Amino acid sequence: MCPHWRAPVSGRRPRTARAREVEAARRRLRRVAEAEAGEA
């Protein structure tokens, strides 16, 4: 989805440590956003 930091490898996206930490951060942000939406 964001291939600007890595060249695409034959259309496949390798599961790198950066991809995992990015997804973890995204899930954390989504959880916080949902909690705030529920409280508001």
C-alpha positions in Angstrom: 0.0 0.0 0.0 3.0 2.3 0.7 5.7 1.1 -1.7 7.6 4.4 -1.5 10.0 3.1 1.1 10.7 -0.2 -0.6 10.8 -1.4 -4.2 8.1 -3.9 -5.1 9.3 -7.5 -5.4 7.4 -9.1 -8.2 4.1 -7.8 -6.7 4.7 -9.6 -3.4 5.0 -7.7 -0.1 7.5 -9.4 2.2 6.5 -9.4 5.9 9.3 -7.3 7.2 9.8 -6.1 10.8 8.9 -2.6 9.7 5.6 -3.8 8.2 4.8 -5.5 11.5 5.6 -2.5 13.6 3.7 -0.2 11.2 0.6 -2.5 11.5 0.9 -2.6 15.3 1.0 1.2 15.4 -2.0 1.4 13.1 -4.0 -1.0 15.3 -3.0 1.0 18.4 -4.2 4.2 16.8 -7.4 2.7 15.7 -8.1 1.3 19.2 -7.5 4.7 20.7 -9.7 6.4 18.1 -12.5 3.9 18.8 -12.2 4.4 22.5 -12.4 8.2 22.1 -15.4 7.8 19.8 -17.2 5.6 22.3 -16.5 8.0 25.2 -17.6 11.1 23.2 
